[in-house]
Amino acid sequence: MSALMPAAFIGHGSPMNAIESNRFTAAWRSFGKTVPRPRAILVVSAHWYINATAVTAMPHPRTIHDFYGFPRELFEVQYPAPGLPSLADEVADAVSPTWVGADLDSWGIDHGTWSVLVHAFPDASIPVVQLAINANEPAEYHLQLGAKLAPLRERGVLVVGSGNIVHNLAGMDIRQTERGYDWAQRFDEAARAQLMDSPADILTLDAHPDYQRAVPTPDHFIPLLYFAGLASATTGSTGSIDTLVTGYSYGSLSMTSYLFR
C-alpha cells in the first residue's frame, strides 16, 4: 500500500492573507512544497455552512468572492483549479450510510479555500472539491464524518479543514495585528494540548471556560473537528500531528495550523 496522504487544518484568518506575504502565508507555501503532490484536494471550509451535507461536483468550480469591504485587488483573485466530479462519489461511498448531495452548480471554491491554496498550490492544477458543513447536525456528527474520510488518504486525496480555532469577529482589534487576547491564547493552547493528547476527545473543549468567547459561532471551529476525527481514525503510532504555524490576528483570531501524517 502506498504512503498515506497527509491531512491539514489551516487557520485562514482574513481574506487579505490571499494577497499578503507574512509568516502565516510562508507556512502555507512550505506546506504545499513539502507534502506529496495529491491526486485531489478535499476542503472543509468554514464558509460553506449550509443546511445539508454536500460536495461540489462540477468540472470547473468558480472562484467565489464571499466577502465585502475589501480592496479591489482581492476581488480580482482567481483560483481556476479544476473540479473532480468523481470524487463526490468517493466521498459518498466513504461516509455511507450518511447521505451526501452532489452540488453541480451552486457553489465553487470560496475564500476559506482559495486564500490558502493560492499560496500552497499556486499553479491551481490540482483538482479541488469542497465538502459543505451541515449546520443542522451536532458536533459529534462532524467529528465522526471526519473519521470516515480517512480512507481517502490512501487514494491520494489531501483533506484540508479551513477555519479558525478562535474566531470572534466582534472582539477584533485591528491595532493588535499579531497579538491574541489572554482568553484567545488560553483556548488555543488548550486546543493544541487536546489535539496532541487525544484528538478523539476534541469535543471536551466545549467545557473550557473560554469556549463561548473563542467559539461564539460554530462555523469556523467545525473544520477542526473533521481534522481531529480523521486523525483519531488512525490508531497506534502510525500517525502524528505537527504544528505548522502558531499565532494570532487582531486579538481574537487564532491562526494556528496543523499537519497530520
N, C-alpha and C positions, 0 to 999 in steps of 0.2 A: 504494500500500500504506500502511496506517495505521502510525503510530509503534509501535515495539516496546515491549511492556510491560517494565518493569524486572524484575530478579531480586534476591534478597537472601540474605545469610547473617546470621543473628541468633545472637549468643551469649546464650542464655536464662538460664543460671545457675540459682539456686534457684527453686523454685516460688513462694516468697514474693514474688517480683517481681510476681506477678499482682495482689497486693493492696497493694503498696507504691508510693510515689512517690519516685523517685530520678532521677539523671541518665541512667540506662540506660532506664528506662521513658519518660522525657521524649523520648529519641531515637526510641523506637519510636512514640510518638504523633506526632512530627514526620514520621517516615517515612510513616505512614498518611495524613497530611494532604497530603503533597507528591507522592505517586505518583498517576498517573491511576487512577480507580476501575476495578478489574479486573472482568472477567466472572466469574472464579472464582479461587480461591487453591489452589495445589497445594503441599503442605508435605511435605518430607522431614524427619521428626522423629527425633532420636536415640532416642526412647522407643518407637518401633515397630520393633524389631530382632528379626526372626523368620527362619525357615528357608525363605523364599520371597520372590519379588518379587510384590507385590500392591498394589492400590489400593482404597481404600474406595469402595463403590458403593451405599451406602444413601441414601435420600432425606432421612432425618433422623438424622444421626450423633449418638450420645450423647456427653456430656461425661465423659471418663474421669479419675478422680482416682487416678492411678497413683503413689502415694507413701504414706508413713505418718509419724506422729510430728509432724505439723504442726498449727497451730491449726484449730479447727472452722470458722472463717471461710473458710479456704482450701477446705475440702471443700464448702462451700456455693456456691462459684462455679459458675455455669453459663454455657456459651457455646453458645446454641441456633442456631448457623448452620445453614442447610440444606446438604444434600449436593448433588451433581450427578452422578447415575449415568452420564450420557452422557459425562462426562469420562474415565471409566475406559476407554471405547472409544477416545477420542482419544489417551490415553496409550499404550495398546496399539499403536495404529497408528504413533505417533511412534517408538517404540522397537523396532518389528518388525525382525528376527525374534525378538527376546528375548520370552520368554513372560511375561505379566503376568496374575496371577489377579485376579478381582473379589471383594472381600470384602463380602458382603451383610449380615453381622450380628455379626462377632466383635470388631471394633474400633470406632473412632469418632474423636473429637478428644481427643488426650492433652495432658498439661500442657506438653509441649515446644511444642505448637502454641497452645493457648488462653492460656497465660500471656503470650504475646507479642501475640496478636490482640485480647485484651481491651483493650489499650492502642492498638494500631494501627488497629483497626476495631471500636470498642466497640459499634456497633449490631448486630453479628452478622447482618447482612443479606446478606453476600456468600457464595455457596456455597463450602464448604471440603471439599477432598479430600486425603487423606493417601496418600503412597507409602511402602510399607514398605522398610526396609533389609534386604536379603537377607544374612544373616550367613554363608551358605555361600560367598559369592563374594569374590574378591580385590579389592583396592583399585582395580585397573585397570578392573574391571567397573563400579564406581560412577562413576568419572571419565567413562568412555565413555557410560554411561547418562545422565549429566547433560548431555553434549553433545547427545544425541539428543532431549532435551526442548526444545531451543532453538526449534523451530518453534511450540511452544505460545504463545510470547511474541507471535507475530503474531496470535494468536486471542484476545487479551485475558486470558491466564492469567498471573497473578503466581506465579512459582515461588520458594519460600522454603525454605532449608535452616536448620534449627534445631538447634543443638548447642553445643559449646564447643571452641575450638581447643586450649585447655589445660583438661583435666578430670581431676584427680587427687583423688578424694574422700578417699583415705587420707591425703593430705597437708594437708587443710584445717585451718586455724587460725581459729576464729571470732573471735578478737581482731583479726585483720587484715581488717577489713570491706571496705576498698577498696585493699588493697595486694597486690602479687604478689611471690612469691619471685624471686630473681635468675634462676633457671633458667626459671621461667614467663615472665618478661619476655623473656629471650633467645629462647625458642622462638616466642613470639607475634610478636615483631618479625621473626624470620626468615620466618614465615608471611606476614606483611604484605609484606615485600620480594619474596617469591616470587610472590604474587598480583599485585602491581603490575607486576612484570617479565615473568613468563611463567606464567600460570595453568595452562597445559597441562602444565607441569613440576612441579606441586604435589607429586607423589609423591616427588620427590627429598628432601623433608623427612624421610623416614624415616632418612636418613643423618645427620641433625643430632644432635650429642652429647646433647642434652636430650630427644630424641624419646621415649625409654622412660618418662621421668618425666612428660612432658607428655601422653602418649597411652598410658597403661597398658592401656586397653581401647579398641577402635576405634569404639564406637557413637556417641560424641559428636563424633568427628573426621570421620566419613564424610559427614555433611551438607555439610561444606566441600568435599568432592570433587565433589559434584553442582553446587555453585555454581561451582567452578573449571572443571568440564567445560563447563557452559553458557556461561560467559564465554569460554572458549577456542574455542567454536564460532563466535563472531563474529570474523571476521578483519578486518585493516586498522584503520582509525581510526573505525569505526562504533560502538564501544562503549568504555566506560571504567569502572573500578572506583573507587568513592569510599568512604572510611571514614565510617560513620555515628557510631560512638562507640568509644572505647577504654577499657580499664580492667580491673580485677581484683576478684575477691571471694575472701576467706578464704585468700589466698596462692596457692592452686593452681587457681583457675578464671579463665580469660580471658573477659571479657565483650565482646570486640571484635566489632563487627558491620560488615558491608559492604553496599553497594548497587552493582549493575551496571546501567548504562543506556547 
